[in-house]
Amino acid sequence: MKTLIKILICLLSFNSFAQTSPLEDHTWYLEKLVIDGNDFSPASAYQNNYTAIFYDSAGFLLNAPCCPIDGILTYSQNQTFVINDSSFPLDCDGLPQQVVEYDEKIVYELISSINISPNPFSYTFSNQPNYIKTVAGNYKKSL
């Protein structure tokens, strides 16, 4: 009986870590931001410059031309995470205004929402023929 319980605990622990591994195994490209039902896409010349890397089971780096964001995450069992701490340097010299404005949207929506109300971000995966697509969202309430 003890052996069965140990095996069950072991299998459950593998299952709890399995949900984050697709996040950690890839570099993700930011396709668009959806804010209040409106889609915002990066400038076409900068589309592949927005990448997200999830590492060490608790951290992430969102590379953006003007303000890369580094942060600490806490995952839960229901495919959500909370950003506990984040920071960003602001260096927009020489970048087009459209890039600066897009990066400011990211900072305002991500960093400001975390400082005001750190609601969980949910995420889902779908396998496409040549890539994996994830959708992450923060469904914050109006203040």
KAPECOR-V533570 format. One record per backbone hydrogen bond with DSSP energy under -0.5 kcal/mol. NH is the residue of the N-H (numbers start at 1). CO is the residue of the C=O. E is the energy in kcal/mol with one decimal. If there is no record, write none. Layout:
nh=NH co=CO e=E
nh=NH co=CO e=E
This chain:
nh=5 co=1 e=-2.2
nh=6 co=2 e=-2.4
nh=7 co=3 e=-2.4
nh=8 co=4 e=-2.4
nh=9 co=5 e=-2.5
nh=10 co=6 e=-2.3
nh=11 co=7 e=-2.6
nh=12 co=8 e=-2.4
nh=13 co=9 e=-2.2
nh=14 co=10 e=-1.9
nh=15 co=11 e=-2.0
nh=16 co=12 e=-2.0
nh=17 co=13 e=-1.3
nh=18 co=14 e=-1.6
nh=19 co=15 e=-0.8
nh=20 co=17 e=-1.0
nh=21 co=17 e=-0.9
nh=22 co=18 e=-0.6
nh=23 co=20 e=-0.8
nh=24 co=20 e=-1.9
nh=25 co=21 e=-1.8
nh=26 co=23 e=-0.8
nh=28 co=26 e=-0.5
nh=28 co=52 e=-2.8
nh=30 co=50 e=-2.6
nh=31 co=29 e=-0.7
nh=33 co=40 e=-3.0
nh=35 co=33 e=-0.6
nh=35 co=38 e=-2.6
nh=38 co=35 e=-2.0
nh=40 co=33 e=-2.9
nh=46 co=43 e=-2.3
nh=47 co=44 e=-0.9
nh=49 co=46 e=-2.1
nh=50 co=47 e=-0.7
nh=51 co=49 e=-0.8
nh=51 co=63 e=-1.1
nh=52 co=28 e=-2.7
nh=53 co=61 e=-2.4
nh=54 co=23 e=-0.7
nh=54 co=26 e=-0.6
nh=55 co=53 e=-0.5
nh=55 co=59 e=-2.3
nh=58 co=55 e=-1.4
nh=59 co=55 e=-2.6
nh=60 co=71 e=-2.0
nh=61 co=53 e=-2.3
nh=62 co=69 e=-3.3
nh=63 co=51 e=-2.8
nh=63 co=61 e=-0.8
nh=69 co=62 e=-2.6
nh=70 co=87 e=-2.3
nh=71 co=60 e=-2.4
nh=72 co=85 e=-2.4
nh=73 co=58 e=-4.7
nh=74 co=82 e=-1.9
nh=76 co=80 e=-2.5
nh=79 co=76 e=-0.6
nh=81 co=121 e=-2.4
nh=82 co=74 e=-2.2
nh=84 co=72 e=-2.6
nh=84 co=82 e=-0.8
nh=85 co=72 e=-1.0
nh=87 co=70 e=-2.2
nh=89 co=68 e=-0.7
nh=91 co=66 e=-2.8
nh=91 co=89 e=-0.6
nh=95 co=92 e=-1.9
nh=99 co=96 e=-0.7
nh=100 co=96 e=-1.9
nh=101 co=97 e=-2.7
nh=102 co=98 e=-1.9
nh=103 co=99 e=-2.5
nh=104 co=100 e=-2.2
nh=105 co=101 e=-1.8
nh=106 co=102 e=-2.0
nh=107 co=103 e=-2.6
nh=108 co=104 e=-3.2
nh=109 co=105 e=-2.9
nh=110 co=106 e=-2.7
nh=111 co=106 e=-0.5
nh=111 co=107 e=-1.3
nh=112 co=107 e=-1.5
nh=113 co=108 e=-0.7
nh=114 co=110 e=-1.7
nh=115 co=111 e=-2.2
nh=116 co=112 e=-1.9
nh=117 co=113 e=-2.8
nh=119 co=117 e=-2.5
nh=121 co=81 e=-3.6
nh=122 co=137 e=-2.5
nh=123 co=79 e=-2.0
nh=124 co=135 e=-1.5
nh=126 co=133 e=-2.3
nh=128 co=126 e=-0.5
nh=128 co=131 e=-2.8
nh=133 co=126 e=-2.9
nh=135 co=124 e=-1.7
nh=137 co=122 e=-2.2
nh=139 co=120 e=-0.6
nh=139 co=137 e=-0.5
nh=140 co=138 e=-1.2
